Amino acid sequence: MAAAAGFGLLGPVARFAYEAGLQPLSFVAWRGLFGTLVVASFVGWRIRRGRPIVVPWGLPTGQARALLTATITGLLLNVAMFIAFERTTVALVLLGFYTYPALVAVVAVWRGVERLDGIRAASLVLALGGMVLVVAGGLDPAGELRVDALGIGLALGAAVSQTVFVTISRSGYSAMPTDQAMGWILAATTAVCTTLAIVTGGGDSLAAPLRSGDALGLAAVAGIAAAGIPSILFLRGIRTIGGTRTGILMLFEPVVGVGLAAVLLHEGLAPIQVAGGGCILAAAVLLQRSAGGPVVAAPAGAPTAAVVLDAERG
């Protein structure tokens, strides 16, 4: 839940960062950079306290491949989501992407690693329904609904990438501590998004934090509070309570993002969105009644519901 709240900060922070001269890819690159620095600092502190450092090339072959797969799926998720946002209505992209908790649950049950009992199934349905209300409530009735097959396909592809990330991250590279794994994943995200920003002509935007203290400060807030810290908590959640429960709880993210947008950006909060948020919170409470082992979730650097809802609203 803390990870979801951290990622939920991205909506308002991204809006202010765009006004300060950053663009989406450059914003993600700077966010990843500060997130990597935060994680690296934490890793260094743990190492000084006796935690051994584990490098990817020192992992068993199977775990090294799993870490590489998790990193690649995280990158594919970001690229697919940003392209989808350009091609179709943001709410449609989000509705496609947030099918991943259900996909994670199906895969976990199919693999026999988690049990989807009645309480967990009810929580999943309740949380997904709440997410639909929160996201759909942000649609402007007077706005144009752009339906693009490729854009929707990319959103669903992002959901598949997220499903693979969550499934693999539960135990696929367990020999590497959570903080060190997220450090490598964030570093890779930073490098690729920086390259994409330059290749696509966003070099001037990429340099904005070097010219503006406001842009630099916002990038730092995004990297620390909405990347580094929540990314570690997110992966720790997957490993501790399983993919399905983590993903259901991560649906709290759009609730936080929309709520902050209403307070900080003075955007309206529709009653249907409040009802949706209540459904997600009810699902979180219901989950605590679920006994037994773990019973889903966004790679670091993934665009959030709050970010794109703000973008759609202008």
C-alpha positions in Angstrom: 0.0 0.0 0.0 2.9 2.4 0.8 4.4 1.6 -2.6 1.1 2.3 -4.3 0.8 5.6 -2.5 4.4 6.5 -3.6 3.7 5.7 -7.2 0.4 7.7 -6.9 2.5 10.9 -6.3 3.6 10.8 -10.0 0.4 12.5 -11.4 0.7 15.9 -9.7 4.6 15.8 -9.8 4.6 15.0 -13.5 2.2 17.8 -14.3 4.4 20.4 -12.5 7.5 18.9 -14.1 6.0 19.2 -17.6 5.3 22.8 -16.9 8.9 23.2 -15.9 10.1 22.0 -19.2 10.4 18.2 -19.0 8.7 15.8 -21.4 7.5 12.3 -20.5 10.6 10.4 -21.6 13.0 12.9 -20.1 10.9 12.9 -16.9 11.1 9.1 -16.6 14.9 9.2 -17.3 15.5 11.8 -14.5 13.1 10.0 -12.2 15.0 6.8 -12.8 18.3 8.5 -12.2 17.4 9.8 -8.8 15.7 6.5 -8.0 18.8 4.7 -8.8 20.9 7.0 -6.6 18.5 6.4 -3.7 18.6 2.7 -4.1 22.4 2.7 -4.5 22.7 4.7 -1.3 20.5 2.2 0.6 22.5 -0.7 -0.9 25.7 0.9 0.2 24.4 1.3 3.7 23.4 -2.3 3.8 26.8 -3.4 2.5 28.5 -1.5 5.3 26.3 -3.4 7.8 27.5 -6.7 6.4 25.1 -7.4 3.5 27.1 -9.0 0.6 26.8 -7.5 -2.8 25.3 -9.7 -5.5 26.1 -8.9 -9.1 23.9 -10.1 -12.0 26.7 -12.0 -13.6 27.4 -13.8 -10.3 23.9 -15.3 -10.1 23.1 -18.8 -11.2 22.3 -18.9 -14.9 18.6 -19.4 -14.4 18.3 -16.5 -12.0 20.4 -14.2 -14.1 18.1 -14.9 -17.0 15.1 -14.2 -14.8 16.5 -10.8 -13.7 17.3 -9.9 -17.3 13.7 -10.9 -18.3 12.3 -8.7 -15.5 14.4 -5.8 -16.6 13.4 -6.2 -20.3 9.7 -6.5 -19.5 9.9 -3.3 -17.4 11.4 -1.5 -20.3 8.8 -2.8 -22.8 6.1 -1.8 -20.4 7.3 1.8 -20.4 7.7 2.1 -24.2 4.4 0.4 -24.9 2.5 2.6 -22.5 3.9 5.9 -23.8 3.2 4.9 -27.4 -0.3 3.9 -26.5 -1.0 7.2 -24.7 -0.2 9.0 -28.0 -2.5 6.8 -30.1 -5.6 6.4 -28.1 -7.7 7.8 -25.2 -5.8 7.5 -22.0 -8.6 5.9 -20.1 -8.8 3.1 -22.6 -5.1 2.5 -22.2 -5.5 2.4 -18.4 -8.4 0.0 -18.6 -6.4 -2.3 -20.8 -3.2 -2.1 -18.6 -5.0 -2.6 -15.3 -6.2 -6.1 -16.4 -2.8 -7.3 -15.2 -3.9 -8.2 -11.6 -6.4 -10.7 -13.0 -3.7 -12.0 -15.4 -1.3 -12.5 -12.5 -3.9 -14.3 -10.5 -4.7 -16.7 -13.4 -1.0 -17.4 -14.0 -0.3 -18.0 -10.3 -3.2 -20.4 -10.0 -2.3 -22.2 -13.2 1.3 -22.6 -12.0 0.1 -23.8 -8.6 2.1 -21.3 -6.6 -0.9 -19.4 -5.2 -4.5 -20.3 -4.2 -7.3 -18.1 -5.3 -9.9 -18.7 -2.6 -13.3 -17.0 -2.4 -12.2 -14.0 -0.4 -9.3 -13.3 -2.7 -11.4 -13.7 -5.8 -14.0 -11.3 -4.3 -11.3 -8.9 -3.5 -9.9 -9.0 -7.0 -13.3 -8.4 -8.6 -14.1 -5.6 -6.1 -10.7 -3.9 -6.7 -10.9 -4.2 -10.5 -14.4 -2.7 -10.4 -13.3 0.1 -8.2 -10.4 0.8 -10.6 -12.8 1.0 -13.6 -14.9 3.6 -11.7 -11.9 5.7 -10.7 -10.4 5.7 -14.3 -13.7 6.0 -16.2 -14.8 8.8 -13.8 -12.0 10.9 -15.2 -13.4 10.8 -18.8 -14.6 14.1 -20.1 -18.1 13.4 -21.5 -17.6 16.2 -24.0 -14.2 14.9 -25.0 -13.3 12.8 -28.1 -13.0 9.1 -27.5 -10.1 7.9 -29.7 -10.2 4.2 -30.3 -7.0 2.8 -32.0 -6.4 -0.9 -32.3 -2.6 -0.6 -32.0 -2.9 1.6 -29.0 -5.2 -0.7 -27.2 -3.1 -3.7 -28.2 0.0 -2.0 -26.8 -1.9 -1.4 -23.5 -2.8 -5.0 -23.3 0.8 -5.9 -24.2 2.0 -3.7 -21.3 -0.4 -5.7 -19.0 1.3 -8.9 -20.2 4.7 -7.4 -19.6 3.6 -6.5 -16.1 2.3 -10.0 -15.5 5.6 -11.5 -16.5 7.5 -9.0 -14.3 5.4 -9.8 -11.2 5.5 -13.6 -11.8 9.2 -13.7 -12.3 10.0 -11.3 -9.5 8.4 -13.4 -6.8 11.2 -16.0 -6.7 13.0 -15.9 -10.1 16.1 -14.1 -8.9 15.7 -14.6 -5.1 19.5 -14.8 -4.6 19.7 -11.1 -5.2 18.4 -8.8 -2.4 15.4 -6.7 -3.2 17.2 -3.4 -3.1 20.0 -4.5 -5.3 17.6 -6.0 -7.9 15.7 -2.8 -8.1 18.9 -0.8 -8.4 19.8 -2.7 -11.6 16.3 -2.5 -13.0 16.1 1.3 -12.4 19.5 1.9 -13.8 18.5 0.0 -17.0 15.3 2.0 -17.3 17.2 5.3 -16.9 19.8 4.3 -19.6 17.2 3.3 -22.1 14.8 6.2 -21.6 17.7 8.7 -21.8 18.7 7.2 -25.1 15.1 7.2 -26.4 14.7 10.9 -25.3 17.9 11.8 -27.3 17.0 9.8 -30.3 13.5 11.2 -30.5 14.7 14.7 -30.3 14.1 15.3 -26.6 17.6 16.4 -25.8 16.6 19.9 -24.9 13.9 18.6 -22.5 16.5 16.2 -21.1 18.7 19.2 -20.1 15.8 21.1 -18.5 16.8 20.1 -14.9 20.3 21.5 -15.5 18.8 24.9 -16.3 15.9 25.0 -13.9 16.0 24.4 -10.1 12.2 23.7 -10.2 12.6 21.0 -12.8 15.5 19.5 -10.9 13.6 19.5 -7.6 10.5 17.9 -9.1 12.7 15.2 -10.8 14.3 14.6 -7.4 10.9 14.2 -5.6 9.7 11.9 -8.3 12.9 9.8 -8.1 13.0 9.6 -4.4 9.4 9.4 -3.3 7.9 7.9 -6.4 10.6 5.6 -7.7 13.4 4.6 -5.4 11.5 4.0 -2.2 8.3 2.6 -3.6 10.1 0.3 -6.1 11.9 -1.4 -3.2 8.7 -1.8 -1.3 6.9 -3.0 -4.4 9.3 -5.8 -5.1 9.5 -6.7 -1.4 5.7 -6.9 -1.3 5.7 -9.4 -4.3 8.3 -11.6 -2.5 6.5 -11.4 0.8 2.8 -11.7 0.2 2.8 -13.0 -3.4 1.8 -11.5 -6.8 -1.9 -11.6 -6.6 -2.3 -9.9 -3.2 0.3 -7.3 -4.1 -1.4 -6.5 -7.4 -4.8 -6.0 -5.8 -3.3 -3.7 -3.3 -1.4 -1.8 -6.0 -4.8 -0.8 -7.5 -4.8 1.7 -4.7 -2.4 3.8 -6.8 -4.9 5.5 -9.1 -7.0 6.3 -6.0 -4.0 8.2 -4.5 -3.2 9.9 -7.8 -6.7 11.1 -8.5 -7.1 12.3 -4.9 -3.9 14.3 -5.0 -4.8 15.8 -8.3 -8.1 17.0 -6.8 -6.2 18.6 -3.9 -3.0 20.0 -5.6 -4.3 20.6 -9.1 -7.8 21.6 -8.1 -9.3 19.0 -10.4 -12.8 17.8 -9.7 -13.4 14.5 -7.9 -16.5 12.9 -9.3 -18.7 10.9 -6.9 -18.2 7.8 -9.1 -14.4 8.1 -8.4 -15.0 8.3 -4.7 -17.1 5.2 -4.9 -14.4 3.4 -6.9 -11.8 4.3 -4.3 -14.1 3.0 -1.6 -14.3 -0.3 -3.5 -10.5 -0.6 -3.7 -10.1 0.1 0.0 -12.8 -2.4 0.8 -11.0 -5.0 -1.2 -7.8 -4.2 0.7 -9.6 -4.8 4.0 -11.2 -7.9 2.7 -7.9 -9.4 1.8 -6.8 -9.3 5.4 -9.4 -12.0 6.1 -7.7 -14.3 3.6 -5.8 -17.0 5.5 -2.9 -19.1 4.2 -0.1 -18.3 1.8 0.2 -15.4 -0.6 -2.4 -15.2 -3.2 -0.8 -8.5 -8.3 1.7 -5.4 -9.6 4.0 -1.8 -11.8 7.6 -2.1 -12.5 9.7 0.6 -11.5 9.4 3.5 -13.8 6.0 2.5 -15.2 3.6 5.3 -16.1 0.8 5.6 -13.6 -2.9 6.1 -13.8 -2.4 9.5 -12.2 0.2 10.7 -14.7 -1.9 9.8 -17.7 -5.2 11.0 -16.3 -3.6 14.4 -15.7 -2.2 14.4 -19.2 -5.6 13.7 -20.7 -7.1 16.5 -18.7 -4.7 18.9 -20.3 
